C-alpha cells in the first residue's frame, strides 16, 4: 500500500514537471531528462510510469480533460457565464494554453495526441449550445459548431496573442484591469448573441429543425 502511494506521488511530481516542460518547449522540444530533473526522479521512472514521452503528454492532457468534463457535468451555465469562465480559466492556466500553441506549430495536419478524447469533450460543449438553442436561449440559426469555435477564439485570443493585446489595449493580458475589461466585453458580446425568449417566435427556427440537428 505504501509503495502504491509512493508511486502515485512520483507520478504526480512527474506530471507537474512535465506540464511546465511541455508548456515551455512543446512535445517535440521537451526532454525527458529535463522533466526528470524538475521532478527530482530518475529518468527511468518516466518510462516506467508512462512508457513514452508521448504517453506522458497524453496523461497530462487527460487530466485537464477530466477537469473540464467535471465542470461541464456539474454546471449548466448560460452562454455568457461559460464564455467568461473559459477565459478566466485560460488566464489562470497559461501552461495549457502554451501547450496548445506548441501543438499548432508542431503538428501541422498530423493527428493530435488524445484527439478522440478531446473531440468528445468538444462535442459535449457543442451539445450544451444545442440545448440552449432548443430552450430559446441562443439563436437557432447560428451554426453551433462554428459558435463553439467563436467561443474558443474569444476565450484564448488575448492570452495566446499577448502582443496584440498590448498593441490594441495598451496593457498586458495578465493585467487585472485588462482582465476585467475583457470579461465585461465578453458578457456584452454574449448578451448580443443570446436570443431573448420574448423574441423567440421571429428570431429562431422552430424547435423541430433544431432537434434534427441534435439527432
Buried (B, 14 or more C-beta within 10 A) or exposed (E): EEEEEEEEEBBEBBBBBBBBBBBBBBBEEBEBEBBBEBBEBEBEBBBBBBEEBEBBBBBBBBEBBEEBBEBBEEEEBBBBBBBBBBBBBBBEBBBBBBBBBBBEEEBEEEEBBBEEBBEEBBEEBBEBBBBBBBBBBBBBEBEBBEBBEBBBEBBBBBBBBBEEBBEEBEBBBBBEEBBEBBBEBBBEBBEEBBBEEEEBEEBBEEBEEBEEBEE
